[in-house]
Amino acid sequence: MKAVWQGRVAQTTAKLGDHAPMATVCCNSCRTCVQTNLLGIALAGLAAAGMAVARVGRRLFARTSSR
Protein backbone atom coordinates (compact mmCIF):
# COMPACT_ATOMS: atom_id res chain seq x y z
CA MET A 1 0.00 0.00 0.00
CA LYS A 2 2.83 2.39 0.87
CA ALA A 3 4.49 1.89 -2.53
CA VAL A 4 1.25 2.72 -4.36
CA TRP A 5 0.73 5.84 -2.22
CA GLN A 6 4.29 7.05 -2.80
CA GLY A 7 3.94 6.41 -6.53
CA ARG A 8 0.78 8.54 -6.72
CA VAL A 9 2.38 11.34 -4.70
CA ALA A 10 5.36 11.31 -7.07
CA GLN A 11 3.03 11.54 -10.08
CA THR A 12 1.07 14.41 -8.55
CA THR A 13 4.26 16.24 -7.64
CA ALA A 14 5.55 15.88 -11.19
CA LYS A 15 2.30 17.24 -12.63
CA LEU A 16 2.18 20.20 -10.27
CA GLY A 17 5.87 20.93 -10.77
CA ASP A 18 5.14 21.87 -14.37
CA HIS A 19 2.82 24.65 -13.21
CA ALA A 20 5.05 26.05 -10.46
CA PRO A 21 6.63 28.86 -12.57
CA MET A 22 3.17 30.08 -13.64
CA ALA A 23 1.99 30.20 -10.03
CA THR A 24 4.77 32.66 -9.12
CA VAL A 25 3.87 35.00 -11.97
CA CYS A 26 0.19 34.84 -11.11
CA CYS A 27 0.76 35.52 -7.41
CA ASN A 28 2.91 38.55 -8.21
CA SER A 29 0.22 39.94 -10.48
CA CYS A 30 -2.58 39.23 -8.05
CA ARG A 31 -0.65 40.84 -5.21
CA THR A 32 -0.64 44.12 -7.14
CA CYS A 33 -4.35 43.86 -7.89
CA VAL A 34 -5.20 43.02 -4.29
CA GLN A 35 -3.17 45.97 -2.98
CA THR A 36 -4.87 48.31 -5.43
CA ASN A 37 -8.30 47.01 -4.50
CA LEU A 38 -7.60 47.26 -0.78
CA LEU A 39 -6.34 50.82 -1.14
CA GLY A 40 -9.44 51.71 -3.14
CA ILE A 41 -11.72 50.18 -0.52
CA ALA A 42 -9.84 51.97 2.27
CA LEU A 43 -10.10 55.32 0.49
CA ALA A 44 -13.81 54.76 -0.16
CA GLY A 45 -14.29 53.96 3.53
CA LEU A 46 -12.47 57.12 4.54
CA ALA A 47 -14.58 59.17 2.14
CA ALA A 48 -17.79 57.62 3.49
CA ALA A 49 -16.68 58.29 7.07
CA GLY A 50 -15.84 61.88 6.16
CA MET A 51 -19.24 62.35 4.58
CA ALA A 52 -20.95 60.93 7.67
CA VAL A 53 -18.99 63.25 9.97
CA ALA A 54 -19.82 66.22 7.75
CA ARG A 55 -23.51 65.29 7.74
CA VAL A 56 -23.60 65.01 11.55
CA GLY A 57 -21.70 68.29 11.84
CA ARG A 58 -24.20 70.06 9.60
CA ARG A 59 -27.12 68.71 11.64
CA LEU A 60 -25.55 69.85 14.91
CA PHE A 61 -24.63 73.23 13.47
CA ALA A 62 -28.15 73.71 12.10
CA ARG A 63 -29.70 72.91 15.50
CA THR A 64 -27.46 75.28 17.42
CA SER A 65 -27.81 78.13 14.94
CA SER A 66 -31.61 77.91 14.83
CA ARG A 67 -31.96 78.42 18.60
C-alpha positions as CSV (number, residue, x, y, z in Angstrom):
1,M,0.0,0.0,0.0
2,K,2.8,2.4,0.9
3,A,4.5,1.9,-2.5
4,V,1.3,2.7,-4.4
5,W,0.7,5.8,-2.2
6,Q,4.3,7.0,-2.8
7,G,3.9,6.4,-6.5
8,R,0.8,8.5,-6.7
9,V,2.4,11.3,-4.7
10,A,5.4,11.3,-7.1
11,Q,3.0,11.5,-10.1
12,T,1.1,14.4,-8.5
13,T,4.3,16.2,-7.6
14,A,5.6,15.9,-11.2
15,K,2.3,17.2,-12.6
16,L,2.2,20.2,-10.3
17,G,5.9,20.9,-10.8
18,D,5.1,21.9,-14.4
19,H,2.8,24.6,-13.2
20,A,5.1,26.0,-10.5
21,P,6.6,28.9,-12.6
22,M,3.2,30.1,-13.6
23,A,2.0,30.2,-10.0
24,T,4.8,32.7,-9.1
25,V,3.9,35.0,-12.0
26,C,0.2,34.8,-11.1
27,C,0.8,35.5,-7.4
28,N,2.9,38.5,-8.2
29,S,0.2,39.9,-10.5
30,C,-2.6,39.2,-8.0
31,R,-0.7,40.8,-5.2
32,T,-0.6,44.1,-7.1
33,C,-4.3,43.9,-7.9
34,V,-5.2,43.0,-4.3
35,Q,-3.2,46.0,-3.0
36,T,-4.9,48.3,-5.4
37,N,-8.3,47.0,-4.5
38,L,-7.6,47.3,-0.8
39,L,-6.3,50.8,-1.1
40,G,-9.4,51.7,-3.1
41,I,-11.7,50.2,-0.5
42,A,-9.8,52.0,2.3
43,L,-10.1,55.3,0.5
44,A,-13.8,54.8,-0.2
45,G,-14.3,54.0,3.5
46,L,-12.5,57.1,4.5
47,A,-14.6,59.2,2.1
48,A,-17.8,57.6,3.5
49,A,-16.7,58.3,7.1
50,G,-15.8,61.9,6.2
51,M,-19.2,62.3,4.6
52,A,-21.0,60.9,7.7
53,V,-19.0,63.3,10.0
54,A,-19.8,66.2,7.7
55,R,-23.5,65.3,7.7
56,V,-23.6,65.0,11.5
57,G,-21.7,68.3,11.8
58,R,-24.2,70.1,9.6
59,R,-27.1,68.7,11.6
60,L,-25.6,69.8,14.9
61,F,-24.6,73.2,13.5
62,A,-28.2,73.7,12.1
63,R,-29.7,72.9,15.5
64,T,-27.5,75.3,17.4
65,S,-27.8,78.1,14.9
66,S,-31.6,77.9,14.8
67,R,-32.0,78.4,18.6
